[in-house]
Amino acid sequence: MIRKPEFGTNNRPLDAGMPDYGLGDGDDFEALSRDRFPIRSAEQKDLEDIIRIDKKLNGRERRDYFIAKMGEVLGEGGIRASLVAEVDDRVVGFMMARVDYGEYGCTEPTAVIDTLGVHPDFTHYGIASALLSQLLTNLGALHVEHVRTNVSWNNTPLISFLDHNGFKPAQRLILSKAI
């Protein structure tokens, strides 16, 4: 049903000139990617779908990793920042993230994206963009001003996606040593 517009004192609709971000068929050039797919907080029931998608992407199952991550996501102490995207009530993408309230003496809250995955059958539909858009909106409401992630130097599709979405190399050098 089409809603009849409300009118102000000058006989113009109260929302005249405002983009309609809520309707899929209106103002498509201004619609937000997160409006095209249901995005919600990750829940325990999503664990098997997340493991399945990750295995499809990486060729190996990382069950223990995702069980631990889900424990962090759903734990009492953490901020729930992990999300899933659905198509026809089926999880087709996920973003595991957390909020850190400081490290190495700094107290600036920073979000960290740990893992991002979109089922291969649903790539190039904007699902990763929808997940990132919703994450950034949620983090903004928490007054988190920075988000970071680590990327393998040769993962050019992910680097390209992050670059397209405004991520830049950080002024941080990560060092490691085999033990």
Residue pairs with C-beta under 8 A, 6 or more apart in sequence:
5 13
5 14
5 15
6 13
6 14
6 15
7 13
7 14
8 14
19 27
19 30
20 26
20 27
21 27
21 30
21 31
21 32
21 35
22 35
24 31
24 35
24 36
32 133
33 126
33 129
33 130
33 133
34 129
34 130
34 131
34 133
34 134
34 137
35 130
36 126
36 130
37 85
37 86
37 87
37 92
37 93
37 125
37 126
37 127
37 130
38 85
38 86
39 83
39 84
39 85
39 86
39 130
39 131
39 134
40 83
40 84
40 86
41 80
41 82
41 83
41 84
42 50
42 70
42 73
42 74
42 80
42 82
42 83
42 84
42 94
42 96
43 74
43 84
44 70
44 74
46 84
46 91
46 94
47 66
47 67
47 70
49 84
49 90
49 91
49 94
50 66
50 70
50 84
50 91
50 94
50 96
50 117
51 61
51 62
51 63
51 66
53 91
53 92
53 93
53 94
53 117
53 118
53 119
54 61
54 62
54 66
54 115
54 117
55 61
55 62
56 119
56 120
57 117
57 120
69 82
69 96
69 114
69 115
72 78
72 98
73 80
73 81
73 82
73 96
73 98
74 80
78 98
78 99
79 98
79 99
79 142
81 97
81 98
81 99
81 111
81 135
81 138
81 139
82 94
82 95
82 96
82 97
82 98
83 94
83 95
83 97
83 131
83 134
83 135
83 138
84 91
84 93
84 94
84 95
85 91
85 92
85 93
85 94
85 118
85 127
85 130
85 131
86 92
87 122
87 127
92 118
92 119
92 121
92 122
92 127
93 116
93 117
93 118
93 119
93 122
93 127
93 128
93 130
93 131
94 115
94 116
94 117
94 131
95 113
95 115
95 116
95 128
95 131
95 132
95 135
96 113
96 114
96 115
96 116
97 111
97 112
97 113
97 114
97 135
97 147
98 111
98 112
98 114
99 109
99 110
99 111
99 112
99 139
99 142
99 144
100 109
100 110
100 111
100 112
101 107
101 109
102 108
102 109
108 145
108 146
109 142
109 143
109 144
109 145
110 144
110 145
110 146
110 147
110 148
111 135
111 139
111 144
111 146
111 147
111 148
112 147
112 148
112 149
113 135
113 147
113 148
113 149
114 149
116 128
116 131
116 132
116 149
116 158
118 127
118 128
128 161
129 165
132 165
135 147
136 147
139 147
148 170
149 162
149 167
150 174
151 158
151 159
151 162
152 158
